[in-house]
Amino acid sequence: MSDKPRLAIIGTGNMGGAMVGRLRAAGYPVSVWNRTRERAEQVAARTGATVAGTAREAAGTSDVVIVALANDAADLAAHEGRDGIVAGLRLGTPVVDTSTIDPRTTLRLAEMVRGAGGVHVDCPVSGSVSSVEGGTLTALAAGEAVDVDRVRPILESMSGKVFHIGPTGTGATMKVAINTLLLAINQGLSEAYVLAEAAGIDRDTAYDVFLSGATGAPFLKYKRAIFEHPDDNPVAFSLDLVSKDADLVLALAERVGVPVAQAQANKAAVESAIADGYGQQDISTIAKHLRELRSRSSRG
């Protein structure tokens, strides 16, 4: 029998499913719940996790709850109600929320968890599915230091770095700031890549050059395969979710009074691609969309 704490993972989408696999490989017993049970069952069959009937059941039979959901509405719905996380919490159970959501929602969820006697750690993560699988995520933990330290070994199983950002809400805020930069990198890479290609430079050569100098950010390294072969690699971060995150950036910027012209332009580019049917495709498909726009222009 494992001496590691029993974990519940709420949400088995791309990131949540990858977390299940990583934590199971590290020897943790894991129970999973997903709104669409079939997806939870697929992850469980692949990893040896067990499937809970409700979020309440998953939380009530676990020592630590990890939440990995797509947006604010899904996160709130998983916490609330007779079958929600909060209803199942035992006294002192940590809830580690890795979802990318509005910092104001994070504060609301933390209040609910603590009101039920649980412990809340606001902990979005920076990285992609491949980062989870390789244990190289960056964890942006926020809350009381003692609570962060309590779950640190679990976070370190998935992460290369665990930062304690500050009090509850600062993890979510830091993730919004990171995504401001991430979306800018993706847009800049997409434009530079297609620009070089259209001007007659070999794709592989262009990407080699982007990686070799000051522009060689980790994002470029782990996204290379899908940039070069967009139709042959799984979606890690869909444009629909990118759009949601771009809205979080713009909302935070408005609240704190920071002009973010580039973020607004990036949001517009994402919405243009979604309008052309790319919503379920990866963030890297912005490059593919630029090629389409160029083709249209040349025909018109």
C-alpha positions as CSV (number, residue, x, y, z in Angstrom):
1,M,0.0,0.0,0.0
2,S,1.3,3.5,-0.9
3,D,2.4,5.8,1.9
4,K,1.7,8.8,-0.3
5,P,-1.4,10.9,0.2
6,R,-4.5,10.0,-1.8
7,L,-5.2,12.6,-4.5
8,A,-8.3,13.7,-6.2
9,I,-8.0,15.4,-9.6
10,I,-11.1,17.3,-10.6
11,G,-11.0,17.8,-14.3
12,T,-9.4,15.4,-16.8
13,G,-9.0,17.6,-19.8
14,N,-5.6,18.0,-21.5
15,M,-3.8,19.3,-18.5
16,G,-5.7,17.4,-15.8
17,G,-5.3,14.2,-17.7
18,A,-1.6,14.7,-18.0
19,M,-1.4,15.5,-14.3
20,V,-3.1,12.2,-13.5
21,G,-0.5,10.3,-15.6
22,R,2.4,12.1,-14.0
23,L,1.2,11.7,-10.4
24,R,0.3,8.0,-10.9
25,A,3.8,7.4,-12.3
26,A,5.2,9.1,-9.2
27,G,3.3,6.5,-7.1
28,Y,0.3,8.5,-5.9
29,P,-3.1,6.9,-5.6
30,V,-5.4,9.1,-7.6
31,S,-9.2,9.4,-7.9
32,V,-10.6,11.4,-10.8
33,W,-13.8,13.2,-11.6
34,N,-14.8,15.0,-14.7
35,R,-18.2,16.4,-15.8
36,T,-18.1,14.1,-18.8
37,R,-17.6,10.8,-17.1
38,E,-16.4,9.1,-20.3
39,R,-13.3,11.3,-20.4
40,A,-12.5,10.5,-16.8
41,E,-12.9,6.8,-17.6
42,Q,-10.5,7.0,-20.5
43,V,-7.8,8.7,-18.3
44,A,-8.4,6.1,-15.6
45,A,-8.0,3.2,-18.0
46,R,-4.8,4.7,-19.2
47,T,-3.3,5.5,-15.8
48,G,-4.8,3.1,-13.3
49,A,-6.6,5.9,-11.5
50,T,-10.1,5.3,-10.1
51,V,-13.2,7.2,-11.2
52,A,-15.4,9.0,-8.6
53,G,-19.1,9.5,-9.3
54,T,-19.1,13.1,-8.1
55,A,-16.7,15.8,-7.2
56,R,-17.9,15.4,-3.6
57,E,-17.0,11.8,-3.6
58,A,-13.6,12.4,-5.0
59,A,-12.9,15.2,-2.4
60,G,-14.3,13.2,0.5
61,T,-12.1,10.1,-0.1
62,S,-8.8,12.0,-0.7
63,D,-6.1,13.7,1.3
64,V,-5.5,16.5,-1.3
65,V,-7.7,17.8,-4.0
66,I,-6.2,19.1,-7.2
67,V,-8.5,21.2,-9.5
68,A,-7.7,21.6,-13.2
69,L,-10.7,23.1,-15.0
70,A,-11.2,25.2,-18.1
71,N,-12.8,28.3,-16.9
72,D,-14.4,30.2,-14.0
73,A,-17.9,28.8,-14.6
74,A,-16.6,25.2,-14.5
75,D,-14.5,25.8,-11.4
76,L,-17.4,27.3,-9.5
77,A,-19.8,24.6,-10.6
78,A,-17.4,21.9,-9.4
79,H,-17.1,23.5,-6.0
80,E,-20.7,24.3,-5.4
81,G,-23.8,22.2,-4.6
82,R,-24.6,19.0,-2.9
83,D,-22.3,17.0,-5.2
84,G,-19.5,19.6,-5.2
85,I,-16.0,19.7,-3.8
86,V,-16.9,21.8,-0.8
87,A,-19.7,19.5,0.3
88,G,-17.2,16.6,0.4
89,L,-14.3,18.2,2.1
90,R,-12.9,16.8,5.3
91,L,-11.5,19.2,7.9
92,G,-8.0,20.4,6.9
93,T,-8.1,19.0,3.3
94,P,-6.0,21.1,0.9
95,V,-7.6,22.1,-2.4
96,V,-4.9,23.1,-4.9
97,D,-6.5,25.0,-7.8
98,T,-4.4,24.9,-10.9
99,S,-7.1,26.4,-13.2
100,T,-6.5,29.6,-15.1
101,I,-9.3,31.9,-13.8
102,D,-10.0,35.4,-12.7
103,P,-8.2,36.3,-9.5
104,R,-11.6,37.5,-8.1
105,T,-13.0,34.0,-8.7
106,T,-10.0,32.5,-6.9
107,L,-10.7,34.6,-3.8
108,R,-14.3,33.5,-3.9
109,L,-13.4,29.8,-4.1
110,A,-10.8,30.2,-1.4
111,E,-13.5,31.6,0.9
112,M,-15.8,28.7,0.1
113,V,-13.1,26.1,0.8
114,R,-12.0,27.7,4.0
115,G,-15.5,28.2,5.2
116,A,-16.0,24.4,4.9
117,G,-12.8,23.8,7.0
118,G,-10.5,23.1,4.1
119,V,-7.2,24.6,3.1
120,H,-6.9,26.6,-0.2
121,V,-3.8,26.9,-2.3
122,D,-4.1,29.1,-5.4
123,C,-1.7,27.5,-7.8
124,P,-2.0,28.0,-11.5
125,V,0.8,26.4,-13.6
126,S,2.8,27.6,-16.5
127,G,3.6,25.1,-19.2
128,S,1.9,22.7,-21.6
129,V,1.0,19.0,-21.6
130,S,4.5,18.1,-22.5
131,S,5.7,20.1,-19.5
132,V,3.5,18.1,-17.2
133,E,4.7,14.9,-18.7
134,G,8.3,15.9,-18.3
135,G,7.8,17.3,-14.8
136,T,9.0,20.8,-15.9
137,L,5.9,22.9,-15.1
138,T,6.3,26.2,-13.3
139,A,3.9,26.2,-10.3
140,L,2.6,29.6,-9.2
141,A,1.6,28.8,-5.6
142,A,-0.2,31.4,-3.5
143,G,-1.7,31.3,0.0
144,E,-0.2,30.7,3.4
145,A,3.4,29.5,3.3
146,V,2.6,26.6,5.6
147,D,-0.2,25.4,3.2
148,V,2.0,25.8,0.2
149,D,4.8,23.8,1.9
150,R,2.3,21.0,2.8
151,V,1.5,20.3,-0.9
152,R,5.0,21.2,-2.2
153,P,6.1,17.5,-2.7
154,I,3.1,16.9,-4.9
155,L,3.7,20.1,-6.9
156,E,7.4,19.2,-7.3
157,S,6.4,15.8,-8.8
158,M,5.0,17.8,-11.8
159,S,7.2,21.0,-11.7
160,G,10.7,22.1,-12.2
161,K,10.1,25.2,-10.1
162,V,7.6,26.0,-7.4
163,F,7.2,29.7,-6.6
164,H,5.4,31.0,-3.6
165,I,4.0,34.2,-5.2
166,G,2.2,35.7,-2.2
167,P,-1.2,35.7,-0.6
168,T,-4.3,34.1,-2.2
169,G,-5.1,35.6,-5.5
170,T,-1.6,36.4,-6.5
171,G,-1.0,33.1,-8.1
172,A,-4.0,33.7,-10.4
173,T,-2.8,37.2,-11.1
174,M,0.7,36.0,-12.0
175,K,-0.8,33.5,-14.4
176,V,-2.7,36.2,-16.2
177,A,0.5,38.2,-16.5
178,I,2.4,35.2,-17.8
179,N,-0.3,34.6,-20.4
180,T,0.0,38.2,-21.5
181,L,3.5,37.4,-22.5
182,L,2.8,33.9,-23.8
183,L,0.1,35.2,-26.2
184,A,2.6,37.8,-27.4
185,I,5.3,35.2,-28.0
186,N,2.9,33.0,-29.9
187,Q,1.7,35.8,-32.1
188,G,5.2,37.1,-32.7
189,L,6.5,33.7,-33.6
190,S,3.6,33.0,-35.9
191,E,4.1,36.2,-37.8
192,A,7.9,35.9,-38.0
193,Y,7.6,32.2,-39.1
194,V,5.1,32.9,-41.9
195,L,6.9,36.1,-42.9
196,A,10.2,34.3,-43.3
197,E,8.5,31.4,-45.2
198,A,6.6,33.8,-47.5
199,A,9.9,35.6,-48.3
200,G,11.5,32.3,-49.4
201,I,13.3,31.0,-46.4
202,D,13.2,27.3,-45.6
203,R,10.8,26.6,-42.6
204,D,13.3,24.4,-40.7
205,T,16.1,26.9,-41.2
206,A,13.9,29.8,-39.9
207,Y,12.9,27.8,-36.8
208,D,16.5,26.8,-36.1
209,V,17.5,30.5,-36.2
210,F,14.6,31.6,-34.0
211,L,15.8,29.0,-31.4
212,S,19.5,29.8,-31.5
213,G,19.5,33.4,-30.4
214,A,17.8,35.8,-28.0
215,T,14.4,34.6,-29.2
216,G,14.9,31.0,-28.2
217,A,12.4,30.8,-25.4
218,P,11.2,27.5,-23.9
219,F,7.9,28.0,-25.7
220,L,9.6,27.8,-29.0
221,K,11.3,24.5,-28.1
222,Y,8.2,22.6,-26.9
223,K,6.0,24.0,-29.7
224,R,8.3,23.3,-32.6
225,A,6.7,20.1,-33.7
226,I,3.2,21.5,-33.9
227,F,4.4,24.7,-35.6
228,E,6.1,22.6,-38.3
229,H,3.5,19.9,-38.6
230,P,0.2,21.5,-37.4
231,D,-2.0,18.7,-38.6
232,D,0.0,15.8,-37.1
233,N,0.2,16.8,-33.4
234,P,-2.4,16.9,-30.6
235,V,-3.9,20.1,-29.5
236,A,-2.4,21.3,-26.2
237,F,-4.0,24.7,-25.8
238,S,-7.0,25.4,-27.9
239,L,-7.8,28.9,-29.3
240,D,-11.1,28.8,-27.5
241,L,-9.2,28.7,-24.2
242,V,-6.7,31.2,-25.5
243,S,-9.6,33.6,-26.1
244,K,-10.8,33.1,-22.5
245,D,-7.3,33.8,-21.2
246,A,-7.0,36.9,-23.4
247,D,-10.2,38.2,-21.8
248,L,-8.7,37.6,-18.4
249,V,-5.7,39.7,-19.4
250,L,-7.9,42.6,-20.7
251,A,-10.1,42.5,-17.7
252,L,-7.1,42.7,-15.3
253,A,-5.5,45.4,-17.3
254,E,-8.7,47.5,-17.2
255,R,-9.0,47.0,-13.4
256,V,-5.4,48.1,-12.7
257,G,-5.3,50.8,-15.3
258,V,-2.5,49.5,-17.6
259,P,-2.7,50.1,-21.3
260,V,-2.1,46.8,-23.2
261,A,-2.3,47.6,-26.9
262,Q,-0.4,44.4,-27.9
263,A,-2.7,42.3,-25.8
264,Q,-5.7,43.8,-27.5
265,A,-4.1,43.1,-30.9
266,N,-3.4,39.5,-29.9
267,K,-7.0,39.1,-28.8
268,A,-8.2,40.4,-32.2
269,A,-6.0,37.9,-34.0
270,V,-7.3,35.1,-31.9
271,E,-10.9,36.1,-32.5
272,S,-10.3,36.3,-36.3
273,A,-8.9,32.7,-36.3
274,I,-11.9,31.5,-34.3
275,A,-14.3,33.2,-36.7
276,D,-12.7,31.2,-39.5
277,G,-13.2,27.9,-37.7
278,Y,-10.0,27.4,-35.7
279,G,-11.4,27.5,-32.2
280,Q,-10.7,23.9,-31.4
281,Q,-7.2,24.0,-32.8
282,D,-4.0,24.7,-31.0
283,I,-2.7,28.2,-30.2
284,S,0.1,27.6,-32.8
285,T,-2.6,27.4,-35.5
286,I,-2.4,31.3,-35.6
287,A,0.5,30.7,-38.1
288,K,-1.7,28.5,-40.3
289,H,-4.4,31.1,-40.2
290,L,-1.9,33.8,-41.3
291,R,-1.1,31.6,-44.3
292,E,-4.8,31.4,-45.1
293,L,-5.2,35.2,-44.8
294,R,-2.2,35.6,-47.1
295,S,-3.7,33.2,-49.6
296,R,-7.0,35.0,-49.6
297,S,-5.2,38.3,-50.2
298,S,-3.3,37.0,-53.1
299,R,-6.5,35.6,-54.7
300,G,-8.4,38.8,-54.1
